[in-house]
Structure formats: structure tokens, C-alpha cells
Amino acid sequence: MSKHFYKKDCFTGVFRFGINWTESYICLFLFRINKLNNMSTFEILMPKMGESVEEATITKWFVSEGDTIQEDDVLLEIATDKVDSEIPSPVAGTVKEIKYSVDDVVAVGLPVAVILLEGEEDTSTSSKEVKASTTVESTATPDVAAPASVDTSSINKTSDRFYSPLVRSMAQEEGVDVAELEKVPGTGKDGRVTKTDMQTYLANRGSQAASSSTPKAAAAPSTPAPVKEQPRVPVSVSANDEIVEMDRMRKLIADHMVMSKQVSPHVTSVVEADVTNIVLWRTKVKDAYLKKYGEKITYMPIFTEAIARALRDFPGVNASVDGDKIILRKNVNIGMAVALPTGNLIVPVIKQADQKNLVGLTGDINRLANLARENKLSPDDIQGGTFTVTNFGSFKNIIGTPIINQPQVAILATGSIEKKPAVIETPTGDTIGIRQKMFLSLSYDHRIVDGGLGGGFLRRVADYLEAFDINREI
């Protein structure tokens, strides 16, 4: 599938293109064309790699200033907490300016590089001069001058909190030094300071300054306290111990798990399901299924089918919490945790799972699992999940208490399937037989999911699995 460029959009301020990522189009608003002093340039903008992604980290540059590039040449590699991606150039030309360095965190929509179009000549007006004049023209505030001594450019390298370029710019313009910026309460993700937080702080800055001049004992706690740093437990290290630095993904997973436990009061319910019919059916049809559809059928598509049906029956589990509001999701998009060769985890999402049959679910699950292990997932593959399932059974674990994947409100874990003696009810009386059984455990957010809702949903999943038709056609 080839790339398609829509030239008519260039002169409206945005250059749009579609690119084939795992046979699906993702439209990225990456480029802005400028006509400056008879010199045409493209600005490469930081793309929005998913609905909840607000910034990305530049992990590698493949070009340098002055390099000549061709259309489709890879310019840089970026990383978010969702996915790593390479960003290509849609035009041929010369790299006029690189605005950020490796490891810089850049907000979505900000320019990261400027390309001088092929055939154009650089004029005496440099891009840095144009950028400076544009910045002054668009951001200068009458009668307000930022103190020259305030410099927040390096705060992200020294602070435990992230500050977006917009927040740093506002702080610099208003004369908020680094020490003061650290005290601004943040309401964003992981306690980050947002534009609204800065506006609120600056609006009340005068009264805060007045109160800060009084003795601490007399100061009223009218301003919310800044987000507390996570306590660090002292660890002793012996001579034979090995110290391994966490990689970027493991750090993100660690932060996400701690945040989830802090945000949601977790409760876990457990049921045991008899899946004998499912085991017998899969054993009977797996060869014919592979021959007919070219796909190996595992237990996960069957589990996903039952979960999707139960989510339709219990929409309160297919939800999110936004402050004091409950968002009931209309789409049933089930994420599945996939273990990577590096030992990390990623959660690709099966979209509209309730609208797909077993064949469709099998194809999606196999495709996403393979792409995850090959590090080829697209941003769209990991966005929009409304519920998550994780399979402890793949590691021969019988049960587990998973941590909720925020901003969802529940996650289900499937244990290993084991043969067990069980009481079987028959028309002629009870008997003991060997059955295939497994545990299902559901962790849910007790803010909105009570035991009745969570337990009822989990029992419904087990009921659907136990009622599986052993004579089902493939």
C-alpha cells in the first residue's frame, strides 16, 4: 500500500499523509509548510501518537543539519509510553534546522525540524531568526518582560517532574524561576503541571507571595500541596550483587503500575470455571482450523469472545472514571497483555471485539501478538482499550491479582487449565469425574465497580465458557 500525499492541504497550514502501518492508514498531522522570503520550507511537527499521548521523547536522529534527504528517508525515531516509531520525510530537500536533541521530551504539535525544499535556496534570513521573530510576535505580552535571569530550559533534566515546553515558556515569560515552578500544584497525569495549572497559579500568585512572607506556622494551607515524591526505600548492595539499569519501557511500566494502585482502590474476585468442552473442541478442530483459515487457534480467542459478550451484559465494567463522572464506553475494545522478548509487557487492542466472530478474533489476536513480539505495532494498535485481559496460564500460573490498566476500571486474568476431580451431576445422580478447570480472577476499581457488579460480570464470563458448544462448527 503506497503513501498518498494531499498537496492541496499544504497551503492551509497542514500537510497530511497516510502511511501503511500493519495494513492500516494512520493519518499524522506532521508537517507545516512556510513561505519565508521566497524560501519554501517544511516544518516537521511532533505527531500525536494516540488519543492520550501529549508528548514524545526523541530517541534518535538519523540526519544532521545540512544533510540532503530524499522523500521517505527516515528523519528521527520517537518514543512514547505506548509505542516507538520512526518518522519519515514526505519531501526531498535539505535539513535546515534540528530544533531538539536526543532525549528531549517534545509536546505534540511542536516543530522538531525544518526542511528546505529541494530546489530552494537559503536566503539571508535564517530559520532561527524567523523562529525568534515569530515567537516574539505571537507570544509577547504588552508591558510584561520576562526577567533575563529566569531559565527553565534544563529543568526536565534535573527535576523529577516533567514540564512541557508550553509550561516552561509560560514560567519564563512570567518570571517564575525553577524553585517556584517546582511548587506549582499539578493536576495532569502523574502530577504534571498543565497550562490551566499555570494560569491558576499565576492568577493567584500575588496572594501566594503575600502569604509566603508570613511565618510558616501562621500560614493557612489554602493552596494544594505539590505532588509528593514517591518514597525511596534504602537498599543495601553487597559485593556480589549486580546492578541493572531499568530500560525506558520498564520505567514507564513501573510508573504506570504505581499510579494505578494510587488512583484505584483495587478489589479482586475469583471464580473457577469448567472448560472441559472448550478443551475437547479445540483438540478436535485445531488441525482442520489451521488448514481452513491458515491460523492456529488458541484458547485466547474463545476467552475473548466470552468476555466481549459479558461486557455487553455489564456495561458498568466497560467504563472509565473522570473525576466524579463515569464514562460508559460504547465500543468494546479488549486489550491483551503480551510478554515481549525483553521481559517487558505491551497491551495491543482488539477493536470492536463484540462484533467479531471466532475467526475474526483469532486473526486479530495472532496478528497483534506477532507484531508486538517483533516491535512492529502501530500507534493505532495500542490505543482505545476499554478492558484488558492477561493470561497467567501461559506461565503455568493458576491464579493472579492483576493491576488495572488505567484509565480502565477492570482487568481479568486467566489461569492455567488443569485436570481436576469434580462432582458431575447426572440424571441418575452425582458422580466423580475428571474435568478441565481454570481460575478466572477479576481486579476492579471499587470507586464505581462494587462486588455485585464485578462478581456478576465474572460469573457471567465463566457461564459463557462452561456453556460452550462442543459441536460448534468452525
C-alpha positions in Angstrom: 0.0 0.0 0.0 1.7 3.2 -1.1 1.8 6.6 0.6 -0.6 9.2 -0.6 0.1 12.9 -0.3 -2.6 15.6 -0.4 -0.9 18.7 -1.8 -4.0 20.9 -1.5 -3.7 20.8 2.3 -0.2 22.2 2.2 -1.3 25.8 1.8 -3.9 25.6 4.6 -1.2 25.2 7.1 -1.1 21.4 7.4 0.4 18.8 5.3 -1.3 15.4 5.6 -0.3 12.0 4.5 -1.3 8.4 5.1 1.3 5.7 5.7 0.9 1.9 5.6 1.5 0.6 9.1 0.3 -3.0 9.5 -2.1 -2.6 6.6 -4.0 0.3 8.1 -3.8 4.0 7.4 -2.8 6.3 10.2 -3.2 10.0 9.3 -0.5 12.0 11.1 -0.5 15.8 11.1 3.2 16.1 11.0 4.1 18.9 8.6 3.5 22.6 8.1 4.7 24.5 5.0 6.0 28.0 5.2 6.9 30.5 2.5 9.6 32.7 4.0 11.4 35.3 2.0 10.9 33.4 -1.3 12.2 30.2 0.5 9.8 27.3 0.9 10.3 25.1 4.0 8.6 22.3 5.7 8.3 22.1 9.5 8.3 18.5 10.8 5.9 18.6 13.7 5.8 16.1 16.6 2.9 13.8 15.8 0.1 12.8 18.1 0.7 9.0 18.5 -2.6 8.2 20.1 -5.6 9.8 21.8 -4.0 10.2 25.3 -0.4 11.0 24.2 0.6 14.6 24.7 4.4 14.4 24.2 7.1 12.1 23.0 10.8 11.6 23.5 13.3 11.8 20.7 15.4 8.7 21.0 17.5 9.0 17.8 18.2 11.3 14.9 19.1 9.7 11.6 20.1 13.0 9.9 22.1 16.1 10.8 21.7 19.8 9.8 22.9 20.3 6.2 22.1 16.7 5.1 20.4 16.2 1.8 17.4 13.9 2.1 15.0 12.2 -0.3 11.4 11.6 0.1 10.6 8.8 2.6 14.0 9.0 4.2 13.7 8.3 8.0 14.4 11.5 9.9 14.1 10.5 13.6 12.9 7.9 16.0 10.5 8.9 18.8 9.1 7.0 21.8 6.0 7.4 23.9 4.7 5.4 26.8 2.7 3.5 24.1 4.9 2.8 21.2 8.2 3.6 19.4 8.0 4.9 15.8 10.3 6.1 13.0 9.2 9.4 11.4 9.9 9.7 7.6 10.1 12.8 5.5 7.4 13.4 2.9 9.6 15.7 0.8 13.1 15.9 -0.6 15.4 18.7 0.4 18.0 19.8 2.9 17.8 19.6 6.7 17.9 23.3 7.5 17.4 23.1 11.3 17.1 20.4 14.0 15.3 22.0 17.0 15.6 19.3 19.7 18.3 16.9 20.7 18.2 13.2 21.6 16.3 12.5 24.9 14.4 15.8 24.7 10.7 15.5 25.5 8.6 17.4 23.0 4.9 18.3 23.1 2.7 17.1 20.3 2.4 19.7 17.5 5.7 21.5 18.1 8.2 21.6 15.2 11.2 19.3 15.7 13.0 20.1 12.4 12.8 22.4 9.3 13.4 21.1 5.8 14.4 23.4 3.0 12.6 22.1 0.0 14.5 20.7 -2.9 15.4 23.3 -5.5 15.1 26.2 -3.0 18.0 28.3 -1.9 18.5 29.5 1.7 18.3 33.3 2.0 20.0 35.6 4.4 17.1 35.2 6.8 17.9 32.2 8.9 15.3 29.9 10.3 16.4 30.8 13.8 15.8 34.5 13.1 12.4 33.7 11.6 11.6 31.5 14.6 12.7 34.2 17.0 10.6 36.9 15.3 7.6 34.6 15.1 7.9 33.8 18.8 8.1 37.5 19.8 5.2 38.4 17.6 2.9 35.6 18.8 3.8 35.3 22.5 4.9 38.8 23.6 2.6 40.4 26.3 2.4 44.2 26.4 4.2 45.8 29.4 5.4 42.4 30.7 9.0 41.5 30.3 10.4 38.1 31.3 13.5 38.5 33.6 16.7 37.5 31.8 17.8 35.6 34.8 15.0 33.0 34.6 16.0 30.0 32.6 13.8 26.8 32.8 15.2 25.1 29.7 17.1 22.4 31.6 14.6 21.7 34.4 13.4 18.4 32.9 17.0 17.0 33.3 17.2 17.9 37.0 13.6 17.6 38.2 11.5 14.5 39.0 8.5 16.2 37.4 8.0 16.7 33.7 7.3 20.2 32.4 6.0 20.7 28.8 7.6 23.3 26.6 4.4 25.4 26.9 4.6 25.4 30.7 8.4 26.2 30.7 7.7 29.1 28.2 4.9 30.5 30.5 7.2 30.2 33.5 10.0 32.0 31.7 7.7 34.8 30.5 6.2 35.4 33.9 9.5 35.3 35.8 8.7 32.0 37.6 12.1 30.5 38.5 12.8 26.8 38.7 12.4 26.7 42.5 9.0 28.3 42.3 7.9 26.2 39.4 8.6 23.1 41.5 6.0 24.3 44.0 3.2 24.7 41.4 0.5 22.1 42.1 -0.1 19.8 39.1 -3.4 18.2 38.1 -2.2 16.4 35.0 -1.1 12.9 34.6 1.4 11.8 37.2 1.1 15.2 38.8 2.3 17.1 35.8 1.7 20.9 35.6 -0.8 21.8 32.8 -1.4 25.1 31.1 -4.5 25.5 33.3 -2.5 24.9 36.4 -0.1 27.6 35.4 -2.9 30.0 34.6 -4.5 29.3 38.0 -1.2 29.7 39.8 -0.3 32.9 38.1 -3.7 34.4 38.7 -3.3 33.8 42.5 0.4 34.4 42.5 0.1 37.8 44.3 -1.8 36.4 47.2 0.5 33.4 47.4 3.5 35.6 47.5 2.0 37.7 50.3 1.2 34.6 52.4 4.7 33.2 51.9 6.2 36.3 53.5 4.4 35.4 56.8 5.8 32.9 59.3 5.2 29.3 58.2 3.4 28.5 61.5 0.8 31.1 60.7 0.4 30.3 57.0 -3.0 28.8 56.1 -3.0 25.7 53.9 -5.1 27.4 51.2 -3.0 26.2 48.3 -3.0 22.5 47.4 0.3 20.8 48.3 2.6 19.8 45.5 2.5 16.2 44.5 4.6 14.1 46.9 7.6 12.3 45.6 7.4 8.5 45.9 9.4 7.4 48.9 12.5 5.5 48.1 13.4 2.6 50.3 17.1 2.4 51.1 18.7 -0.7 49.7 22.0 -2.2 50.7 24.2 -3.6 47.9 26.8 -6.4 48.5 29.9 -7.0 46.5 28.4 -9.9 44.6 25.2 -8.1 43.6 24.6 -6.9 40.1 23.0 -3.5 39.4 20.9 -3.3 36.2 19.5 0.0 35.0 15.8 -0.2 34.0 15.2 0.4 30.4 12.8 3.1 29.2 9.8 0.8 28.9 10.3 -0.8 32.3 10.5 2.6 33.9 7.2 3.6 32.2 5.6 0.3 33.3 6.7 0.8 36.9 5.3 4.4 37.0 2.0 3.2 35.4 1.6 0.4 37.9 2.3 2.6 40.9 -0.1 5.3 39.6 -2.8 2.7 39.0 -2.6 1.5 42.6 -2.7 5.0 43.9 -5.6 6.0 41.8 -7.9 3.0 42.0 -8.9 1.0 45.2 -8.4 -2.5 43.9 -10.6 -5.4 44.7 -10.2 -8.9 43.2 -12.9 -11.6 42.8 -12.2 -15.2 41.8 -14.3 -17.9 40.2 -13.4 -21.4 38.9 -14.8 -22.4 35.5 -15.2 -25.9 34.0 -13.8 -25.6 30.4 -13.8 -29.2 29.5 -16.0 -28.7 26.4 -13.6 -26.0 25.2 -10.5 -28.2 25.6 -12.2 -31.1 23.8 -13.5 -28.9 21.0 -10.1 -27.2 20.4 -8.3 -30.6 20.4 -10.8 -31.9 17.9 -10.7 -28.9 15.4 -7.3 -27.3 15.7 -5.8 -29.1 12.7 -8.8 -28.5 10.5 -9.0 -24.9 11.6 -5.4 -24.3 10.7 -5.9 -25.9 7.3 -9.1 -23.9 6.6 -8.1 -20.5 7.9 -4.3 -20.6 8.0 -4.4 -19.6 11.6 -3.6 -21.5 14.8 -6.5 -21.3 17.3 -5.6 -20.9 20.9 -7.8 -20.6 23.9 -7.5 -16.8 24.0 -10.0 -16.1 21.2 -12.6 -18.2 23.0 -11.9 -16.4 26.3 -12.1 -13.0 24.4 -15.4 -13.9 22.8 -16.9 -14.7 26.2 -15.5 -11.5 27.8 -16.9 -9.4 25.0 -20.4 -10.9 25.4 -20.3 -10.3 29.2 -19.1 -6.7 28.8 -22.3 -6.1 26.7 -24.3 -7.6 29.5 -22.5 -5.5 32.2 -21.7 -2.1 30.6 -20.6 -0.7 34.0 -17.4 -2.8 33.8 -16.7 -1.4 30.3 -16.1 2.1 31.7 -13.7 4.8 32.9 -13.7 7.4 35.7 -13.2 11.1 35.1 -13.3 12.9 38.4 -16.8 12.4 39.7 -18.2 11.3 36.3 -18.5 7.7 34.9 -17.8 7.2 31.2 -19.6 4.2 29.8 -17.8 3.1 26.7 -19.9 2.3 23.7 -17.1 0.3 22.0 -15.9 -3.0 23.4 -12.2 -2.8 22.7 -10.3 -5.5 24.6 -6.6 -5.2 25.3 -4.5 -8.3 25.8 -1.2 -8.2 27.7 1.6 -9.6 25.6 5.0 -10.5 27.1 7.9 -9.2 25.0 11.3 -10.9 24.5 12.8 -8.2 26.6 10.7 -9.2 29.6 8.5 -6.1 29.3 4.8 -6.0 28.6 2.7 -4.3 26.0 -1.1 -4.3 25.5 -2.3 -4.3 21.9 -6.1 -3.8 21.5 -8.7 -5.8 19.7 -11.2 -3.2 18.4 -14.9 -3.9 18.4 -14.4 -7.4 19.8 -18.1 -7.9 20.5 -18.8 -7.6 16.7 -16.3 -10.2 15.6 -16.8 -14.0 15.3 -14.2 -16.5 16.5 -12.4 -16.5 13.2 -12.0 -12.7 13.3 -10.9 -12.7 16.9 -8.3 -15.4 16.1 -6.9 -13.5 13.2 -6.6 -10.2 15.2 -5.1 -11.9 18.3 -2.4 -13.8 16.3 -1.6 -10.7 14.2 -1.3 -8.3 17.2 0.7 -10.8 19.3 3.2 -11.3 16.4 3.6 -7.6 15.7 4.1 -7.0 19.5 6.9 -9.5 19.7 8.5 -8.0 16.6 8.2 -4.5 17.9 6.1 -3.5 14.8 2.9 -2.4 16.5 1.4 0.9 15.1 0.1 3.6 17.5 -3.5 2.6 16.5 -2.9 -1.0 17.6 -2.4 0.0 21.2 -5.0 2.8 21.6 -8.6 2.9 22.7 -8.7 -0.1 25.0 -11.8 -0.3 27.3 -11.0 -3.5 29.2 -7.9 -5.7 29.5 -7.3 -9.5 29.8 -4.0 -11.1 30.8 -3.2 -14.7 30.6 -1.3 -16.0 33.7 -1.9 -19.5 32.4 0.7 -19.1 29.7 3.3 -19.3 32.5 1.6 -22.2 34.2 0.2 -20.0 37.0 -3.2 -21.0 38.3 -4.3 -17.6 39.6 -3.3 -14.0 39.9 -4.4 -10.5 41.0 -3.6 -8.2 38.1 -3.3 -4.4 38.3 -5.8 -2.3 36.4 -4.7 -0.7 33.2 -5.7 2.9 33.7 -8.0 4.6 32.8 -10.0 1.4 32.6 -11.8 0.1 35.7 -11.2 -3.7 35.4 -8.8 -6.3 34.2 -9.4 -10.1 34.0 -6.7 -12.7 34.5 -7.0 -16.3 33.1 -5.1 -19.1 34.9 -3.8 -22.4 33.6 -6.2 -25.2 32.7 -5.7 -28.3 34.8 -7.4 -31.6 35.2 -9.2 -32.0 38.5 -11.6 -34.4 40.1 -15.1 -32.9 40.3 -18.7 -33.8 41.1 -20.7 -34.2 38.0 -24.5 -34.0 38.2 -26.3 -36.6 36.0 -30.0 -37.6 35.7 -29.2 -40.7 37.6 -27.3 -39.0 40.4 -24.0 -37.4 41.2 -20.7 -38.9 40.2 -17.0 -38.1 40.3 -15.2 -37.4 37.1 -12.1 -35.8 35.7 -12.8 -32.2 34.4 -10.7 -29.5 32.8 -10.9 -26.5 35.1 -9.3 -23.0 35.4 -9.5 -19.9 37.7 -10.6 -16.5 36.5 -9.7 -13.5 38.6 -11.1 -10.0 38.1 -9.4 -6.9 39.6 -11.8 -3.9 39.6 -11.9 -0.3 40.6 -14.0 -0.2 43.8 -14.8 3.5 43.2 -17.5 2.5 40.7 -17.5 -1.3 40.5 -19.0 -2.9 43.6 -18.8 -6.6 44.5 -22.2 -7.3 43.0 -21.3 -5.8 39.6 -17.8 -7.2 39.5 -18.8 -10.6 40.8 -21.8 -10.8 38.5 -19.7 -10.0 35.4 -17.0 -12.5 36.3 -19.6 -15.2 36.9 -21.2 -14.4 33.5 -17.9 -14.9 31.8 -17.5 -18.3 33.4 -21.1 -19.2 32.5 -20.4 -18.4 28.8 -17.2 -20.6 28.9 -19.0 -23.5 30.6 -21.8 -23.3 28.1 -19.5 -23.6 25.1 -21.0 -25.9 22.4 -18.7 -28.9 21.9 -20.3 -29.5 18.5 -19.7 -25.9 17.2 -18.8 -25.6 13.5 -15.6 -24.0 12.5 
